[in-house]
Amino acid sequence: MSLKIGSFFTAIMAGVLMLGLLAVPVQAQESPDNPNVLVYQPDFFALYNPVTALDMVRQVPGFSIQDGGRARGFGSTSGNVLIDGERPSTKSTSLSDILQRLPVARVERVELVRGSMPGLDMRGLNRVVNVILVEGSSKSQTSWSFRATDFGKIIIPTGELIQSFKLAGADVSIGLQRNGGAPRSTEIKNFADANGDFFERRDARNQRLFLEWQPHLTVARKFANGDRLNLNAKYFNFTFTANRISETQVPNAGNLVFDQFDFADRSNAGNGAEIGGDYERKLGENRSLKLIVFQRSDVRFGGDLFETFDTGGFAGATRIRTLTANNESILRSVLKWQHNPKNSFEASIEGAYNWLKSGLDIETNQGTGFVPLILPVANTKVIENRAEAAVSWVAKPVTGWTFDSGLKYEISRISQSGDAINAQVFKFLKPNLNITWDRNKRDQIRLSFQRVVGQLNFSDFATSVNIIDNQTNVGNVQLRPDSTWSADFAFERKYGEKGVLILKGNHSWISDVRDLVPINNQFDAPGNIGSGRTWTTSIEARIPTDKYGVKDGILTISGGVGDSRVTDPLTGLPRVQSFRVDDFFSTNFRQDITKWKIAWGFSYFKRTALRAAFLFDQRVDTENRGNLGAFIETTKWKGMTLNLSARNLLDNQNQRIRTNFTGPRNISPIRDIETRTTQNGRVFVLSLRGTF
């Protein structure tokens, strides 16, 4: 909680300073049909010389792109960006990628919707951006991007080429994307006994390489009768390799001497395809019926080899082979009725069929050949059948007030076969209520109360092994989705055309908290550990810097604090929930120098410790410097942006302190304390993007 005083106080003071110095007349353009909608025409973004819709959305005051949460159901995992008032029928393609594929010439305007809006597909969100595209454009256009990333030892080229055109009255976009990365890291581990006496040091170097090709296609057609058709498809093929070399030294007569070498070679590959689409049929002037389909399948396989050599030569090896196949099929229908300008209704039905097949084979070699190692739930299949029905009502009974209420009912069955056999049936009732009050033209207050059911990761039903960390997580056939009653508050104040202050707070009551549970006092497993609570509060200030002598600059400062509580399944004592980070501080700055067609800026982010409790150990993960980045870009050449950026300029150190026990940590003494320091190095990126 070390940032609670420092970073949060800094963020509050920035907001207070903003309140006192930026009180200028409101210039944001409101929609004549709804004061909750702020309209940003293309000339608002001209200062930033945008090339794609992504460049525009990133400059919307007080808004950041979010790809959706971890709630269950296609209708509950929506991101906060709409295209022509609708959501893309995809799950794995990020909103940033979708916006990057829209040339700025296709964007008519960008709307910031603050509070629920009748007739708009907001799905319980109370703050979204709606990108309105130009209708009737028949111009063919090519968009491209290229990026060269220097990871210190390897330079990886990536990019995307997209061709957009009209075909049979439809807007068609076809493209090819190449993704990749080669992150490297160095690592030092020091071991001390329970008394703090040092007895071992390990130095390691890691090099990873990821490469992916992804062709994709989108089709959008608006018919003369108002019906709409949207289709999207993509295929991906990837490879991943990782190499690790570790040297262990031990003290001897005041010096460190060689003890052993450890080598790790990992390789993974896979491919898959995704297709989604929707057709919206008009049922009169104020009603419509939409049918949404989504299908995704992929297969991934890997092979890992871990070898140890000591002063006597070969000392042992472990070989791991994995095979995983996934399928996700969704069918959803939505009926919308805009009863009048103040009332709209929506009803939906959704069905899903999902499955995962997972295979894990482990062999060990102590010098006499490889011998199979048998682990529970190593080979299994998980199947989920799920159905959900929902209704919602958005009402504006009086000027300045908007109420968005809804109710969902879900029933699902998860069955498991193979090494473990089990079946569970889940039923959840999920109400939600969002209230928006426009106190005046610049102040808005938002309240929400809802029940959210968390998404299950099917991989948690199967066993996984981390040889380097000596950690085995057994598949848990009793795993349940967590459910949360969440109360949220937000206050937003606009300042001029670009300034905004946002205060947020949240309190959540969680049932079946997802954490780690012990299995037969032998293994850890992802599981549920009872009830828990969390709270968070945050502040964000977007400050135009013209008043401070820095023309056309924007400084954004944000910070937050929070806490969580749950009862530890081993000790019975309260503790924080594992793997949560609630305290953070971030700032970023951008200045556009229009006469030179140059922009520059920087960003900084720091968080507090992440904690986790396992069966035989407990861990605290911190970072000591934070992540500092900077960039400079130019739009000197029409239709193209050239950007040079740097990440991790402070060469941030991540430190993990792992306390290992001789047995279950609630009844056993400390065996040793492991302090691991990891550095990932600085990364430099040269990128170009444009249209023609």
N, C-alpha and C positions, 0 to 999 in steps of 0.2 A: 504493500500500500504506500510505497515511498512517493508516488506521484500525487497522492491525494491533496497534499498541501501545495506543493510547488506548481504542478501543471494546472490544476484546477483553479488555483488562485490567479495564475497568469491569465487563463481563459476568461475568468470572471472580470478581471480588471480590464481586459481588452473590450469586453462587452459594455462595461460601464463607460469606458472612454468613448466608445462608439455612440452610446446614448447621448453623451454630452456634446459631442463635436460634430455629429453627422445629422443633426436634426434639420433636414432640408425638405422642401416640398416633394411630395411623391410624384414621380414622373412615369411610373410603370403604366402601360396601356392596358386598361381593363376591357374585357369583352362586353359589348353592349347587352348581350343576352344573359350573362352570368358574371357578377363581380368576383366570384371565386376563381375566375380564369384570367390569368395575366398573359397577354399576347405579345410575343417578341417577333417583330418583322425582320426580314433579312438585313435591313440597314442597321439594326441593333448589333448584329454580329460582324458588320463590315470592318470594324476596328481590328478584329482578330484574323481577318483574311481566311475564313474557313474554306476547306476543300471538300469535306464530307459532312453529313449530318452529325457525326460524332463530334466534330470540332465545334458545332453550334451548341449541342446539348451540354457539353462540358462547361460552357460559359453562362448557362442559365443561373442567375443569382440564387444562392442558398439551396442548390440541388446537386446531388451526386447519384450516379447510376448504381442501382442495386439489382442483382440478377434474381432475387427471390430468396425466400427463406427455406427452412427445412421441414415445413408442414407437409402433411400427407395430401395427396391428390393433385391432379393436374390443375384444377381450378384454384388451388391454395398455394401454389408455388410461383405465382406470377411476379415478374419484375415490375419496376416502376416506370417503364417507358412504353408508350403506345404508338402505333403507326396508324394514322387515320382513325384513331379511336379504338383500334382493335389490338389484340395481343398476338404476337407471332405464335404459330402452332409448332413450337419447337421447345425442347428442354435443354439440350446440350450446347446449342449455339448461344454464345453470350450476347447480351444486348449491345455491347461495344462492337462486336463483329458485325452484327446486323446493321448498326448505324454507320459503321465504317464503309459498308457496301452501298450506301446511298449518296450519290454525288450531291453537292450543295445546290446544283441547278434543279434538282427534283424537289427541293423543299420550298413550300410556299410560306410557311410560318411555323413557329414553335410555340406551344401553349404550355404554361405551367398551371396545373389544376391544383388548387389548395382547398382541400375539403371535397367531400363526395359530390358528384355531379350526376343528375338524372340522365339516363340514356348512355352513359359512358361505362366501358368495361373496366371498372376499377377494382372489383373483387375484394372489397374490404379495405383497400388502401385509401389514405386520405391525402396523398400528395404524389402526383405523377406528372410526367411530361408527355405531351401528346404532339407528335411530329406530323404535321399536315403536309401531304405531298401535292405537287402540282398536277391538276387533272388535264388529260388530253394531250400531254406532251408526247411527241413521236420521235424525238431526237435520239439517235443512237449515241452512246457515250461509253468510253473506256476509262475505267478507274484502275489505278495501279499503286502498289506500295512496295518498297524495298527497305530492308533493314539488315545492317551488318553489326553484330554484337560481339564485342571483344570480352571474353571471360577471363582474360589473363594469359591463358595458354593456347586457346583455340578461338578462332573467329568463325561464327556461324552466320551464314546468309539465310534470311527468311523473307517472305513477301507474299503478295497476292495480286492476281490479275483478274479483273472482272469486266465483262462485256454486257452492257444493258441495251435493250432494243425492244421495239414493238413487233409483235407477231400475232396475227389474227385478233387484233384488238386487245391483246394482253401485254402487260409490262413483264418482260422476261429478263432475267439476270443469270448469267452463267459464269462461273469463276473457278479458279484453282488457287488454293492456299497452301503455303509451306510453312510449318511451324518447326521450331527447334531450339535447343539450348545445350550449353556445355558447362554447367556450373561446377566449380571446384571448391574445395575447402581443405583447410589444415586443422588438425585436432590434437590437443594435448590432454591426456588423462593422468591425473595424479591420484594414487591410492594411499590412504592412511588407515591405521587400525582404529579401534574404538577409543584409544587414548590420544589419537591425533598424531601418532608417529608414522612418518612417511616410509613406505616399503616398496613402491613400484611406480614406474612412469611408462606411459605408452604414447608414442608419437605416430600420427597417422596422416596420410594424404589420400584424398578422395577425388576422383574425376568421373563425372557423369556425362552422358551424351544422349540427347533425345532428338529424334527426327520424325516428322509426320507430314504426309501428303493428304490433302483434303479437297477433292473436287465438290462443287456444290451448285445447286440450281434453285431458283425461286421464280414463281409465276404468279402474277396478280391480275385479275380481270374484273372489271366492273361492267355489268350489263346495262342495257338501256332501261330495263324495268327497276333498276336499283339493286338487283342481286349482286353479290360479290363472291368471287372464288379466289382462294389463296392456296398455293402449293409450295412446298419446300422439300428438298432432298439433299442428302450429302452422304459421301462415303469417306472413310478414313482408314489409313494404314500407317502404323507407327512401329518404330524400333527404339529400344532403350537399353543402354549398357552402362555399367558402373564398375569401376576398378578401385580397389582400396589396398594400400600397403601400410602395415602397422609394425612398428618395432617396439619391443618391450625391453626395458632396462631395469635393473634392480641395484640398490646400493651395496657396495662392497668396499670396506676399508676407506670410506669417505668419498668414493668415486662411484659413478654409475657404469655398470658393465652390462654387456649384451645378455639377454635371456632367451628371447625368441622372436621370430618373424611370423606375422599373420598376413595371408593373402586372400582377398575376396574378389571374385569375378561374378558379376551378375549380368544376365541378359534377359530381356523381355521383348515380346513382339505381339502385335494383335491387329485386327481389322474389324470393321463393322460398318453398318449403314443405318441411316435414319430417314424416315419419310413422314411428313406431316401435312395436314391440309385442313381447310375449313370451307364450308359453303354456307352463305347466309341468304336466306330467302325472305323477301318482304311479304308480309301478310297484311297488307294495307298500309296506311300512312304512318301509323304509330306502333306497328307490331312487326316482329321479325323472328325467324327461327334459324338457328345456326347449328350445323352439325360439324363436329371436330373429330378428326382421326389422327392417331399418332402411333408409329411403330418404330422400334429401335431394337437392333440385335447386334451383338459383338462377341468376339472370342479372343481370349488373351492367354498366352502361354509363356512360361519362363523356366530358366535353368540357372541355378546358382551353385558355385563351388567355393568352399572355404577350406584353406589349407594352413597348417601350422608347422613351422620348422624351428627346432631349438638347437642347442649346441651339439646334440647328438644326431642331427639330421631330421628326417621326417618324423613328426610327432602326432599327426592325426589329420583327418579331413572329414568334412560334411558335405553331402551333395543333396540339393533340393530341386525337385521338379514340380511345377504347378500348371494347372489347366483350368481356366475359368470361362464359362459361357453365360451370357446374360440375355434376357429378352424382356421387353416392356411393350405392352399393347394397351391402348387407351381408346375408348369411344365415349364421346361427350356430346350432349345436345343442350342447347340453351334457348329458352323462349324469353323474349324481351317485349315489354309493353310500356310505351311512354304514354301514360294515361292523360297527362296534361303537363304543362311546364313545371309544375311543382311536385308531381308524383310520378315515379316510374317503378315498375315491378320486374322481377326476373326470377325464373325458375329453371333449374338445371338437373340433369341426371347424368351420372358418370359411371362407367364401368371400366375395370382394369384387370388384366391378366399378366402377371409378372412371374418370372422364374430365374433361378440361378443354379448352375451346376458347378461344383468346385471339387477339384482333385489336388491332393497334396501328397507327394512321396518324398520321404527323407531317408537317407542312408548315411551311416557313419563308418569311418575306416580308422582303426587304431593300429594299422600296420599289417593286418592280415587280410585285407580286402574289405569291400563295402558290404555292410550288413544293414537290412532294413530296420528302421526305428518306427515302432507303431505308436501313433498318437490318436486320441479319441477325436471323432467328428472330422477326420481328415478328408474323407470322400463323402459328399452329400449333395442332395438336391433340395432346394427350397422353392415352393410354389405359393403364390398369393393370388387369391380371387377377392376383388374388392368392388363394392358398389356404394355410391353416395348420391343422395338427393338433397337439393338445397333450394331455398326461396329467399329472396331479399326484397327490401322496399326502401327506396330513397325518397325522402320527403323534404320539402321546404315550406313548412307551414306559415312561417312569418319571415319578414325581411331580415336577412343576416344570419338566419339559423338553418342548418342542414342536418338531417338525421338519416343515417344509413344503418338499417337493421337487417339482420339475416339469421337464418337457422339452417344448419346442415345436420344430416343424419348419415352416419357411415356404418357399414357392416362389412367385415372382412374375415377371411379364413386363411391362415398360414399353415401349411403342412410341410413336413420334412421327412425325407427318406434317405437311405444309405446307411452310413455308420450310426446314425441316430434317427429314431422314428418318433414323431410327435405331431400333434395338430392343435391349433388354438383358434378360437373364434373371438373377435373383438367387435364391440359395439360402442359407438361414441355419438353423443349429441353435442353439437358445437354451435352455440349461439354467438352472435357478435353485435355490438352497437358502437357506431362512430358518431360523435356529435361535433359539429363545427360551428363556431360563433365568430362572425366577422364583427368585431367590436366597433371598428371604424374602418376607414379606407387603408390604414396601414397596419392595424393590429388584428391578429387572428388567434383564437384559442381552439385547440383540438383536444378532444377527450375520446378515449376508446376503451372498451371492455370486451374481451373475447376469450373463447376457449380454443386453444390450438393443440392439435395432436401431432407429435413429431414423426418424421419419416424414419423408417427402419433401413439400416444398411444391411442388405442380405449377406454381405461378406462377414458380418458379425456372427452369423449362424454357423460359419465354418472356421476351422482352426487355422491360425497363422503363426509363423515363427520368425523371430528376429535373432539371428545367430550372433550378430555383433553386440547386441545388448543383452544376450542371454535371456530373452524374453519369449515365452510361449503364451499366446492367448487362445484358449480353447473355444470352439464354437458353442454357443449357448442356445439350446433348443427352447428354453423358457423365456427368451427375450421378448419384452413387450414394448410397444411404443409409449413414450412418456406423453402426458397430457398436462397442459398448463392453462391456468386461469390468469390472464394478463390484463393489467390496468395501465394505461398510458396517458400521459399529459404532454402537450406541446404548446408553447407560446411563440408566436412569430411576429416580428416587427420589421416592416420594410423602411428603408432609408433611401430616398431618391430612386434612381433607376437601377442601381447596381448593389446597394448596400442592404444587408439583412442581418437580423439577430434572431437566433432560434434557441430556445431553452426546452429541454426534454427531460422527462422523468418516467420511470417504469418500475412497477412492482409485480412480481410473478409468484404464483403459488403452484408448485409442480408436484404432480403425482407420478410415481414410478420413475424417479430421476435416473437418467442414463449415466452410468459410471462403470467401475470395475468391481466384479464380485469374485470371491474365492470359490473354486471348484474342488471339493474334497481335500482342501488344504494342500493341493498339489499345483494347481494352475490358476492363472487369472482368466477372466472371461468378461466380455462386454455384458453388462446386465443392469438390472434395476435394483436400487437400494433404498426405496421408500420415498417419503415426501421431503420436499425441500423448498426453499424460498430464495429469490434473488431480487436485488434492486439495483437500478442504475440511474444516474443523472448526468446530463451532458449539456454543453453550451457550444454554439458555433456562431462566429461573427465574421461576416464578409465585409471588409472595410475598403472602400475606394480611397486611394492615397493622395488624390489631387490636393486635398486640403493641407497635406504635409509637404507639399513641394515636389512630389513624385507623380508626374502627369501620367494618366492612363494606366495606373497601377492598381492591382487588387491584392489585398492581403487577407487571407482566410486563416483564422485561428479557431481551433476546436480542442476541447478537452472533456474528459469524463471520469467519473469515479463510480464504484459499485461494490457490491459484496454478495456473497452467497452463503447458504447454510444447508447442510445435510448431515444426517447421522452416519458415522463411519460404520460399515457392516462388521468390522473386526473389533474395534475398541468400544463401540457404543457411544462414543463422544462426538460432539458436533465439530464439523470442520467445513472448509470451503469445498465446493464441487470441483472435481478434477477437470483439468484442461480448459478452465475458464480464464479469460483476461478481461477484467472490467475497467481497469484504470489505464488511461492513455492520454497522450498529448500530441497534437499535430499542428503544423502550420505550413502554408505554402503561399508563395508570392509570384505574381506574374505582372510584367510591365510590357506594354506594346509601344514601341517607338515608331509611329506611323511614317514619319518622313524618311526613315531609313528602311522601312518594311522589315523591322527586326523585333522579335520578342525574346525576353529572357526571364528566368525565374529560378526558384529553388523550392524544395519541400523538405520537411523533417517530420519524423514520426518516432515516438518512444512509448513503450508500454512497460507495465510492471510485471511481476513474476507470474509465471504459470506453474500451478502446483498439481501434482498427481499422486495418488496413493495406490500402491499395488499390494499383492499378497506378501511378498518378501522384501519390498523396498518402498521408499517414498522419495519423490523428486521435486526439486524446485528449479525452474528454468527462468533465467533472467538475461537481459541484454544491458550492457554497461554504457554504450555510447549513443544508441539510437541510429536511425537510418537517415542520412542526409543525401539528397540528390539535387542536381542542378541541370539546367538546359539553356540552350540558345537556339533560336530558329529564325529562318528568313523566308519570306514569300516574295522575294524580289522578282522571281520568274513567274509570270502569270500561269495560274493553274497548277502550281507545284509548291510544296512546302519542304524545306530542308531543315532537319533538326539534328542537333548534336546534344546528347544527354549523358549524364554520369549518375550511377547509383552507388550507394554504400560508400560515399566518399570518406567517411570516418573509419572505414574498415571495422565495422561494428563487431564486437565480441559477444557471442552468446555463451553463457555459462550455465551448466547444469550441475547441481549438487545432488548426488544420488546416495542415499543412506541405505545400505544393504544389511539385512538381518540374517541370523543363522537359521531361522525358520520363520513361521508366520510372525509378522511384526508386532502383533499385540501381546505375544507371550515369549518373544525371543530377544536375546541381547544383540547389540550391533556387531556385525562381522567386520565391516569396513565402510569407509566413506570415500566415494569416488567423485572427484571434481574434474569435469570436462569443460575445456574452453575451445570453442570452435570459431574460426574466422573464414568467411566466404570470399574475401577479396573485393576489390573495386571492379565495377562493370561499366564499360563505355559503349555507347550505341550511336551509330550514324544511320539516320532513317530519311527516306525520301518518299513522298506520296503526291499523287496528282491525278488529273483527269485530262482527257483530250477527246 
